[in-house]
Amino acid sequence: MKNQSIKKNLDWTCIIIYSALVIMGWLNIYSSSLSSVEDTYQKQLIFILLTIPLIFIILGIDGKFYEKYASIIFGISLLSLLGLFVFGKTIAGQRCWYAIGSFTIQPSEFAKAATSLALAKYLSDSQINLKEVNRQIQVLAIVFLPVLLILPQPDPGSALIYSVFFIVLYREGLPAWYIWTGFITILLFMLTLLLEPQYVILIALLVITIVHFKSRLSDRNIVLSTILFAVMSGFVLSVNYVFQNVFKQHHRDRFNILLGKTVDLKGIGYNTNQSEIAIGSGGWIGKGFLEGTQTKGGFVPEQHTDYIFTTVGEEWGFAGSLVVIALFVGLFLRVIYLAERQKTKFSRVYGYCVAGILFTHFFVNIAMVIGIFPTIGVPLPFFSYGGSGLWGFTILLFIFLKMDANKVNEW
């Protein structure tokens, strides 16, 4: 009876969309790796088949388990990230994997679900008020602990995904100035790379002055405005030093290409240029499955992983790309809809984390492929090759679907 109840209460809309994305993802991996000597598509098929028992295990565990043991799961996740510095395998300069025979496991892919559970567990406490500074420090520690372990691997792409938790925290009461601070910091950074620092400081002064005199409490805010201008000026003056001395050369190159300051179609900009050519060549309806010349010619490196969307664009065209994007958007909206229907704060917060993580991966990956975001190695959920990514996203989603199916027993 219990299994029948779970089957009845599962959200089959999400499961159908998930299944469609996984199948379409494998078809594109098959197409992009068919001309390769590697058995990539065969390995991905094994990963997909292993996902089926994984789903049954997740759904078979009592929904309360994930809430009760969220802190322990988070702790194990942190230990798995920490262990990489001793036992991790280095691939392409990144120490992000544990090697198990011919297979590798990337713990950062599972850490997203673990962090989401820990965050939901902490915020579900009725005494939590994110307006209090001590609570802000505690909740930010949950977010930044895995980030501090992921960045040195180095894996800035995975670390970037954790920024989405600020949107979830804002939804739960975190002061808006955190979001504005992040947005303004990024804006000042990019402007300073484009313009001379003195011009950026002048723009900042102009904006602060306008905001100051439009405020009804301008007399009281003069000290705050002065401090804000001083901090912003100091940040702007430090950007060039950080960019030249902290960022690595390939990071600098990617930003310069993104901002149009450098054109290097044969070097660091090769991937993005070739991906844009491949997607553009697909036209409205694409060249047809297995008919992509850019795909078959191997012109786009990493086409079965981070650049898998180029195969979609070339072989399926604008129409096929639109279908894929529509499926992703439908999944995000459905998860948000289900999150709002939850009867507990824990499952609601976790649902928003799921939607946010999936959306950020989707947005950054496609933006990267079409050249409006630097290349930082963020996979497309359910499409990019890799067992860790597929299993990590599956665990993330199906834990929430289990919670949603169990909400009929919540009060």
N, C-alpha and C positions, 0 to 999 in steps of 0.2 A: 504493500500500500504506500509506503514511504517513497519508493522509487517511482511509482505511478504519479504521486503528488508532485515530485520534483520535475518529472517529465512534462506534466500538465502546466506547471507554473513557470517553466523556463521561457525566457523571451526568445521565441524562435525567429523573430525579425532580425535580431542581432546575430544569431547563429547562422542564418541563411546568408547575411551579408558577409560575415566572417568567412564562411565556406567559399563563397564566390571569390573573395579577394585572395584567399590562399590558392585556389585552383588557377585563377588568372595569373597570380604571381609565379606559380610553377611553370605555366605555359611560356611565360616570358623568359624565365631562367633557362628553360629547355631551348628556346629559340636563340638566346644570346650565347649559349655555351655549346651549341650543337657542332660548330666548326672547330671547337677547342679540343685539345688532346685530353683535357681533364674531364672526369666524370661528374661534373658539378651537378647537373640535373638529376643524376641518379642518387647522389648523396642527399640532395634536397628532398627527393621523394621519400627516402628513408626517414628524414627528419619529420616530414609530414605524417607518415604512417605512425611514427612514435608519438606524435602529438595526440592521436586518438586515445590511447590508454591514459595519457596525461590528463586529458579532459575528464575522463571518467573518474580518475582519482580525485581531481579537484571537486567535481560535483558530488562525489561520494562522501566527502568530509563534511561534517556538520558545520553549518554556516557560522555558528558561534565560535568555532575553533580559531578562525582568522582574527577575530577580535580579541579573544582571550590570550592568544599567544603572539600577538602582533609585535610586542617588544622583543620577545625572544627571536622571532624571525628576523627582525631588524638587526639584532645583535649578531646573529649568524651571518647575515649579509655583510656587515662591516668587517667581520673576521675574514670572510672570503676575499674581500677587496684588499685587506691588509696582507693576507697570505701571498698575494701576487708578487710582492716585493722580494719574497724569498723563493717561492716555488713557481712563479709565473714564467711563461714562455714568451720570448720576444719575437714578434713578427713585424717586419717593416718598421722597426724602431720603436714599437709600442709593446709594453709588457702588460698585456690586457687579458691573457688567456692561461688556463690550465690545460696542459696536454694530457690526453688520455688515449694512448695508442696513436692512431692516425686522426683522431677527432680532437677538437679543442672546445673548451667551455669558457665563455666570457661572463664572469660574475656581475659585471656592471649592468648587463641586460636584465638580470633578475633583481638587482638592487632597487630598480624603479618601483616594482610592485611592493617590495619590502618597506621602502621609504613611505610609500602611499599608505600602507597599513599602519605604520608607526605614527604618521601624521594624523590619520583618521582616529586612531586610538587616543592620542593626546588631546585632540580637539573635541572629542566626544564627552570629555569630562564636563559636567554641568557648571563647574566652578571656573572654567577657563574664560578669561576676558582678555582678548588680544589688544585692548587699549592699555593694559598694564605693561610697563617696560620689562619687568622680569619674565612675564609670559612670552613677550616678543623674543627675548634672548633665548629662552628654552626652545621655542618652536623653530627659530632660525638655526639652532644647533642641530636639530633633527635633519633639516634640509642640507646644511653645509658639511656635516660630518662625512657623508659619502662623497660629496664634491671634492673635499680636501684629499680623499684617497684616490679619486679617479683622475684628477688633473695631473699628478706627477707621472702617470703611466706612460706617456701623456695621452689623454683622450679628451680633448676639449669639446668634441661633439657630444659625447655622453654627458659631460658636465653641464653643457649649455641647456640640456633638456630640463634640468632641475629648476631653471628660472620660472617654469610654468607654475610651480608650487606657490609662487607669490600671488598669482591670480586666484588660486584656491583659497589662500589665506586671506586675501582681500575680501572674498566672498563670505568669509567667516568672521570678519571684523577687524582685520589688520588695517591700520591707518593708511589712507591713500597716498601719503607722502612717500612711502616705500616705492610704490609703483612709479610715481612722478620722478623720484630720484634716479631710478634705473633708466627711465626714458630720457631724461635730460642728460645723464652721464653719457649714454650712447650717442645722443645727438651732438653734444659738445665734442666728443672724441672724433666723430666722423667729420664735423665741420673743421676741426683743427687740422685734420689730414688734408682737407681740400683748400683751406685758406690759411693766411698768415695768422699767428696767434693774436696779434693786436686787433685784427679785424673781428675775430671771434669774441674777444673780450669787450669790444665796443658794442657788438650785437647784444651780448649778455647784459651790459649796462643799460642799453636802451630798453630791453624787455623788462628788466627789473624795475626801472624807473616808471614805465607805463603801468605795470601791475601795482607798484607802490602807491601811485597817486590815484589809481582807481579804487583802492581799498578804502573802506569807510574808517578803518582804524590806522590810517597812514601815519599819524603822529606816534602811535605806539609801536609801529612796525619798522621805524627807521633804523633801529639797531639791528633788527633781524635782517632787513634788506641789505644793510652794510656787510654783515657777517656772511650772508649768502653770496654777495658779489665777490668778497674776498676769497671764499672757498672755491667758487667757480673759476675765478682768475687763476688761483693756484693750480687747479686741476688742468686748465687749458695750457698753462706754461709747462706742465710736467708731461703732457701727451707725447711730444716729440722724443723726449728722453726715454720714456717707457717704450715707445714704438721702435726706437733704434737699438735699445740695449736690453730690453726684456723679451720682446717678440723675437722669434726665430726668423731666419731669412725667408723661409717658405711662407710663413704667416704674413710677413711684410709684402711679399710678392703678390699674394692673393688679395690683400686689401688694395694694393696699388692697381691691380687689374680691375677689381670691382669698381673702383672710383674713376677708372679711365686714365690714370696717371701713367700706366705702363701697358704696352701692347706686346704680348709674348705668346704668339699663337703656336710656337713650336716648343715652348718650354712649359712654364708653370701654368699658362693659360690654355694649354693644349686640350685638356679634358673638357673644360667648359665650352671651348670653341667647337670641338667635335660633337658634343652633346647637342648644342644648339643647331648645328648642321643636320644631325640625324633627326631631331624632332621636326625641324622645318621642312625636311625632305618628305615627311609623311603626308603633308597636305591635309585635305579634309577627311579622306577615308583611309589613308595609309596605303602602304605597298602590298599588304597582305601578310598573313602569318607565314613565317619562315622566309619571307621575301625581302627582308631589309638588307640593303647592300652595305650600309654602314655597320649594321649589326654583324653580318656574316664576314665582313672584312676585318673585324676586330679593331676598327678605328678609335672606338671609345674605350679607354682602359677602365677596368672595374665595372664593366657594363652589367654584370650579373649581381653586383652588390649595391654600392651607393648610386650608380648611374643606371639602374634597371629601368627607370622611367623613360630613358631614351629609346628603348626597344618598344615600349608602348606607343610613343609618339611616332616613331618611324613606321612600324608595321600596322598600327591600328588607326593612326591619324588623329585629327582633331576630334572626330566623333568618338573613337575608342577611348581617347584620353578623357573626354568629358564623362563617359560612362564610369571610368575608374574613379575620377574625382567625385562624381555624384554618389558612388557607393561609399566612399570614405566619409563624405559630408553626412550622408544618411546615417552612418554608424555613429558619428560624433553626436549628432542631434538626438538620436535614439538613446544613447547612453545618458546624455544630459536630462532628457525627458524622464528616464527611469530613475535617475538620481533624485529628481525633485519629488518623486512618488514614494521615496523610502520613508519608513516609519522611524528609523533611528538616525541619529546624527552621524554615527560611525559609518554606516553604509552610504549615506548621502555624500559625505566628504570624500570617501574612497571613490565613489562614482565620478565625482568631479575631477579627481586626480587621474582616473583612467582616461576620461575624455580629453583632459589637458595634455597628457603625455602623448597619446596617439595623434592628436591634432598637431602638436609641436613637431613631432617626427615627420608627419606628412607635409606640413608647411615648409619646414627648413629644407627637407630633401628636394622637393620640387623647385623651390626657390634657388637652391644650389645648382640644380641641373640646368635651369634656364638662364643662369648667370646673374641673378639679382641678389645673391647671397654668397659669401666666401665658401670655398670647398673645405668642409671640416669633418666629413665622414659621419654623416647621420643616415642610417638606413631607412628605407621606406617600409613601414609595417606590413607584414605578411607577403611582401613582394621580394625584398632583397634576400639574396642567398645567405644562409647561415642558420644552424640549429639553435644557437643561443638566442638570436633575435626572435625567431619564430616562437620558441618556447616561452621566452620572456613576455612577449606580447600576448600570447595565449593565456598564460597564467594570470597576467594582469587583468585581462578581460573576463575570463571565466570565473575568477574569484568573485567579481562583481555580479555576474549572472547568477551565481549560487546564492549570494546575499539577496538579490532581487527575488529569486524563486522562493526564498525562505521568509520573505516579508509577511506572508499570510499568517505566520506564527508569531509575529512581533506585535507588541502592544505599546 
